[in-house]
Amino acid sequence: MSVRFVTGNEGKVKEAREYLEGIEPVEQVEYDYTEIQSDSLEEIAARGAREAYEGGDEGEPVLVGDAGLFVDALDGFPGPYSAYVEETVGVERLWRLVREEENRRARFRTVLAFADGEQTETFEGSVAGTIVAPRGEGGFGYDPIFEYNGQTLAEMSTEEKNAISHRGRALSTFAEWYADQH
């Protein structure tokens, strides 16, 4: 048996394989589940995992993730709408929206949902930082405006960024739980 990670992103699958090494093989699966509109990453990921399980190969557990950038001064916006906001508004405009705020604290959050037909469990990982003027050439998405310990994620090497990864933290929690279950 294997865990089917529902994503089109090979980097996410590689990261999952590292955390589940020696516990369970991870297989990448692309499945176009319905992404519901909700303010809750947990709801979105859990619904996606249940749908992917029911629509996929019978008996094979699935893992679905959802993530977002939550800015305190904006009451958690863009949150679950982060990809859409990045695509339509852009990173620079989000910075301009936040730059005059006294509190520019933010956090990246990932919620992974696991479904195996009997249960659906969620696992969260987050990393706290501050929204700053864009800096750095690396990374993607909001990385140039998210600062952690004096560096934006776009200024970090891949190894530095992965060491504090919100997805990595969620995968670590999931891997511990999964190893206890099986």
C-alpha positions, 0 to 999 in steps of 0.5 A: 500500500502507499499514500497517494499525494494529490498534487501536481507539484513534484517538489511537494511529493519529494518533500513528503517522501523524505518525511515518510521514508521507511514508513510508507511509499508516497505516490504522486496523483493528479486528481481534479477535486472540487476546491470549496470556497471556505475561510478554513484550510481544514475544511478545504483540505478535508473535503478535497481528501474525501472527494479524491479518496472516493474518486480514486483507486479504491482502498488507497489512502490519499493526502491533500494539502491546502496552504495560505498566507495569513496577515494579522493586520488584514484579519487573516487575508488572503488566507485560503485565497492566497493563490487567487490573490497572488494571481490577480492582485500580485505580491507587490500590491499586497505589500502596498496594502500592508506597508502602512500597518503597524502590525505586519505580522503574518504566517504561512499555514499548511493543512494536510488532510488524510483520508482512507475511507474510514477517517479523515484527519488533518495536520497543520504546520505554520511559520510566523514572520513579518510582511516586508518590502520585496527582497530576494531573487529566490523562491516563489509566490509571497517569498519576497515579502515574507521575512523570517529571522531577518531574511525573506524566504526569497533570500534563503537557500532552498535548504534554509527555507525547507528547514522552516517549511510550514508544509514540512512541519505539517508533514512531520506531524502527519508522518508521526501520526501515520507511523503510530497508526500503521 
